[in-house]
Amino acid sequence: MSKFLCVYCASSTKLDPKYYAAAGEIGRGMAAGGWGLVYGGGNAGLMGSLARAVKAGGGRVVGVIPDFMIERELAYREADELVVVKTMRERKGIMAGRASAFLALPGGIGTLEELAEILTERYLNLSQKPVVLFNQDGFYDDLLRFFERMVRENFKTAGAGSLFTVANSVGEIWPQIAHAPVFDVDGLWKKQPGREG
């Protein structure tokens, strides 16, 4: 049975070249490590760089894309499997179901929304799959500070820090996926009565 890494990332074609280079490096590392890719099915931006690198390295690429994006010719048609769905919600569900682990690269509001949903599932004990945030050149520093404020002002429990890990370099990603912390949701809810996530 193949193992798939679900990667959330940007589709923008206007980024600093360093982001595309890192996505390509991650894709090559995935293929070398025996990871297949399940992602949003696009051919542009970091999505395209990642998918092409996985494919070139001999890895399996599974794209999940809504039909309205196919119509805009945004699909990576060289994918080994291209799953066409009707809605964004259906897309996320299939991606999550196929994944053994999750990785968020730098991205925009769509990446942030996907990350938030999978962290919520972890928090509710609907998933124990590893989640890694790739904080390339401090891209997610402000988000991490926001999470810290949530904890400081009691909007988020301190123990929820084990929902994900942060990789500051490509090389840190793979050991974090392999040795992800287990989130003890039962213990957290018992210790924090009445507090919301």
C-alpha positions in Angstrom: 0.0 0.0 0.0 1.4 3.4 -1.0 1.9 6.1 1.5 0.7 9.6 0.5 1.7 12.9 1.8 -1.1 15.5 1.5 0.6 18.8 0.7 -1.2 22.2 0.9 0.5 25.0 -0.9 0.2 28.1 -3.1 -0.9 28.1 -6.8 0.5 31.6 -7.4 3.0 32.1 -10.2 4.3 35.4 -8.9 6.4 34.3 -5.9 10.0 34.6 -5.2 11.9 31.8 -7.0 13.1 30.4 -3.6 9.6 29.1 -2.9 9.4 27.1 -6.1 13.0 25.8 -5.6 12.0 24.5 -2.1 8.8 22.9 -3.4 10.9 21.1 -6.0 13.4 20.0 -3.4 10.5 18.6 -1.2 9.1 16.8 -4.2 12.4 15.1 -4.9 12.7 14.2 -1.3 9.2 12.7 -1.3 9.9 10.5 -4.3 13.2 9.4 -2.8 11.6 8.5 0.5 8.8 6.5 -1.2 6.1 9.1 -0.6 3.3 9.6 -3.1 1.7 13.1 -3.4 -2.0 13.8 -2.9 -2.7 17.5 -3.5 -5.1 19.9 -5.1 -4.3 18.8 -8.6 -3.0 22.1 -10.0 -0.2 22.7 -12.5 0.8 26.3 -11.4 2.7 27.8 -8.6 4.2 25.7 -5.8 1.6 23.0 -6.6 3.0 22.6 -10.1 6.6 22.7 -9.0 6.0 20.0 -6.3 4.0 17.7 -8.6 6.5 17.8 -11.4 9.3 17.1 -9.0 7.5 14.1 -7.5 6.7 12.8 -10.9 10.2 13.3 -12.3 11.6 11.3 -9.3 9.3 8.4 -10.0 6.8 9.1 -7.3 3.0 8.7 -7.7 1.0 11.9 -8.0 -2.7 12.0 -7.2 -4.5 15.3 -7.9 -7.9 16.2 -6.6 -9.5 19.1 -8.4 -12.9 20.6 -8.7 -14.4 20.6 -12.2 -14.6 24.3 -12.5 -10.8 24.4 -12.2 -10.5 21.8 -15.0 -12.4 24.2 -17.2 -9.9 26.9 -16.5 -7.1 24.6 -17.6 -5.4 24.6 -14.2 -5.1 20.8 -13.8 -1.8 18.9 -13.8 -2.9 16.4 -16.5 0.3 14.4 -16.2 -0.8 13.2 -12.7 -1.0 9.4 -12.3 -4.6 9.9 -11.1 -6.7 13.0 -11.4 -9.9 12.9 -9.3 -12.4 15.4 -10.5 -15.0 16.6 -7.9 -17.8 19.1 -7.7 -16.9 21.1 -4.6 -13.9 22.3 -2.6 -15.3 20.5 0.5 -15.4 17.2 -1.4 -11.8 17.9 -2.6 -10.5 18.3 0.9 -12.3 15.2 2.2 -10.7 13.0 -0.5 -7.3 14.5 0.0 -7.5 13.9 3.8 -8.8 10.4 3.4 -5.9 9.4 1.0 -3.2 10.9 3.2 -0.9 9.3 5.7 0.5 12.7 6.8 0.0 16.4 6.0 2.4 19.2 5.1 1.7 22.9 4.7 4.0 24.9 2.5 3.8 28.7 2.2 0.5 29.6 0.7 -2.5 32.0 0.7 -5.9 31.9 2.2 -6.8 28.5 0.7 -3.7 26.9 2.3 -4.5 28.5 5.6 -8.1 27.2 5.4 -7.0 23.6 4.6 -4.4 23.7 7.5 -7.0 25.0 9.9 -9.5 22.3 9.0 -7.0 19.4 9.5 -5.8 20.9 12.8 -9.4 21.0 14.0 -9.8 17.4 13.0 -6.7 16.5 15.0 -8.0 18.5 18.0 -11.3 16.7 17.9 -9.5 13.3 17.7 -10.8 12.6 14.2 -7.3 12.2 13.0 -3.9 11.3 14.5 -2.0 11.7 11.2 1.1 13.9 11.5 0.9 17.6 10.4 4.0 19.6 9.6 4.1 23.3 8.9 7.1 24.3 6.7 8.1 27.7 7.9 10.4 28.6 5.1 12.3 31.8 5.9 9.9 32.6 8.7 6.9 32.7 6.4 4.5 31.5 9.2 6.1 33.4 12.1 3.1 35.7 12.4 0.7 32.8 12.4 2.7 31.0 15.1 2.6 34.2 17.2 -1.1 34.3 16.6 -1.4 30.8 17.9 0.6 31.8 21.0 -1.8 34.7 21.6 -4.7 32.3 21.4 -3.1 30.2 24.2 -2.2 33.3 26.2 -5.7 34.6 26.1 -7.3 31.2 26.7 -8.9 30.8 23.2 -6.7 27.7 22.7 -5.3 25.2 25.1 -1.6 25.1 25.7 -1.5 21.3 25.0 -2.8 21.9 21.5 0.7 22.8 20.5 1.2 19.1 19.8 -1.3 19.2 17.0 1.5 20.0 14.6 5.2 20.5 14.3 7.2 23.3 12.6 10.0 22.6 10.1 12.3 25.5 9.4 14.2 23.6 6.7 13.4 21.0 4.1 15.6 18.5 6.0 13.6 18.9 9.2 10.4 17.8 7.5 11.0 14.0 7.2 12.0 13.2 10.8 9.1 15.3 12.0 6.7 13.3 9.9 8.3 10.0 11.1 8.3 11.0 14.8 5.2 13.2 15.2 3.9 13.7 18.7 0.6 12.0 19.6 -2.1 14.5 20.6 -3.8 13.4 23.9 -7.2 14.8 23.3 -8.9 12.9 26.1 -6.3 14.0 28.6 -6.6 17.6 27.4 -10.4 17.7 27.6 -10.3 16.3 31.1 -7.7 18.8 32.3 -9.3 21.8 30.6 -13.0 21.7 31.4 -15.1 24.3 29.7 -12.3 25.6 27.5 -12.8 25.7 23.7 -10.2 24.9 21.1 
